[in-house]
Amino acid sequence: MRDDKDRRLREKQRAAELEEDRLWDAAHGPKFTQLASWSLPKMESDFAALMLRDGLDREAVVSLLLAMRHHGDKLYVGFSEGEVAEVSATVDMEWAKITGLLDQFRDDDE
């Protein structure tokens, strides 16, 4: 009998939470848009695409991404050539997708 009451109470609470979430979403839009699942390359790629679409130049986006990689490390003094190349390639790839440059290299057979 007690378990049945607890189950009904949990169901009522869950229904109230869902209704509260629905009302909040209707008033404010979705609470959270997750572009990447904590995958650094995917997050950097998504960020680069957004910044490029907002009008930042590629060099500025590369600088931002590099700064974001070690923002909490006060002792970090510089970036390796590999990091710079990796971030630059990410930004260049996103730029190529946005500008349609990659479409030139697509096979017509696909």
N, C-alpha and C positions, 0 to 999 in steps of 0.2 A: 504494500500500500504506500509506504514511504517513498520507494523507488519510483512509483508511478507519479506521485506528486512532484518529485524532483525532476523527472523527465518532462512533465507538462510545464513546469516553471522554466526549465532551460529552453524549451520550444518557444514559449512566450517571449523570453528574453532575446532569443535569436531573431524572432520575427520583428521585435522592436528595433534591434540593431540594424537589420536589413532595411527596415522602413526609414530609419534615421539616415542611413547611408544613401538610400535612394533620394530622399529629400535634399540632402547636401549636394549630391551629384547634379540634381536638377537645378539647384540654385547657383552652383559654382563650377560645374563641369567635373570631369574625373579628378580624383584626389591626386593621382600620381601616374605619370607616364614614364615607364621605364624603357629607355632606348637600348640599354645593354645590360647584361647580367654579370656585371663585375668582371668582364673580360677587357683588359686594358686595350688591346688592339681594336676591339669593337667600340668601346667607349670613345677612344680617340678618333676613330673613323666617323662615328655619329657626330661628335663635337665639331670635327673639321667640316663636315658637310653643312651643318647648321651655320657655322661662322662664315663659310664661303658664300652661302646663299644670302647671308645678311650683308655681304659686301666687303668683308675683310680680305686683304690680299693674302696670298699664300705664305709669304714670309712672316707676316704677323701671326697667322694661325700656327705656323711651325714654332715660333717663339712662345706663344701661349701654351702649346702642348708641352714643350720642353720645360717650361716653368712649372707647369702643373705636376709633372712627374716627381719632382723633389721639393715641393713647396714646404713640407714640414721639416726638412733636414737642414738645419742651420749650418752644418759643417760641410755640406756639399759644395764643391768649388767649380765644377764644370761638367760638361756633357761629353761622353765618349763619341767618337766618330760614328760608331754603330748606332747609338741612340739618335743622333742627328739624321743619319741616313734613313733609319726606320721611320721616324716621324715625318721627314720630308717625303718619303715614298707614300706614306699614308695620305698626306695632304694632296700630293700630286695625283694619286689615284682618285680621290674624291673629286678633285677639280676636273679630271678627265671625264668622270661620270656625269657631272653637272653640265659641262660644256658640250657633251655629246662626242667628244674626241674618241671615246672607246667604240662608238658605233662604227667608225671607219674600219675597225679591225675585226668586225664580226663576219663570220662566214654567211653567205647568202643561203647555204644549204640548210641551215638550222631553222 
